[in-house]
C-alpha cells in the first residue's frame, strides 16, 4: 500500500490536545510524525477571500441604456414604459410573472409599471 503525507491543522483547547492525539492515533495505519503547538489569539479573525469592501457600484442611468426609450420631462429623463416594452419585444405579462436582477432594465420597467398603475388607481 502506498503511503501519503497529509498536513492537518486542528484548533483545540490545550486541555483536549492529548485526547485529540489519542483519537488520531487509534486510526489503523496512521502514524503521527510531528506535533506543533501554536497559540492562536481569539481576537484575530481570518481574512475572508473575495470580500470586496470599499468599491462602490456604478449607478444605473436610464438615459445611457441603448434599449431604453426615455422622455425628458420636468428636468430629468423618465422611462417611457410602453415604448421600451415595444422596443424590447416583450409583454407586460412577461414582466409581471418573472423576477429580474435589481439593475436590469426589465426590473426598472416592472417598477415603473407599478408606479404608473398606482397613480392611475388614485385618480
Secondary structure, DSSP 8 states (H G I E B T S, - for coil): -------------GGGHHHHHHHHHTSTT------------TT-----TT---S-------GGG-TT--EEEETTEEEE-HHHHHHHHT--HHHHHH----TTSHHHHHHHHHHHHHHHHHH-
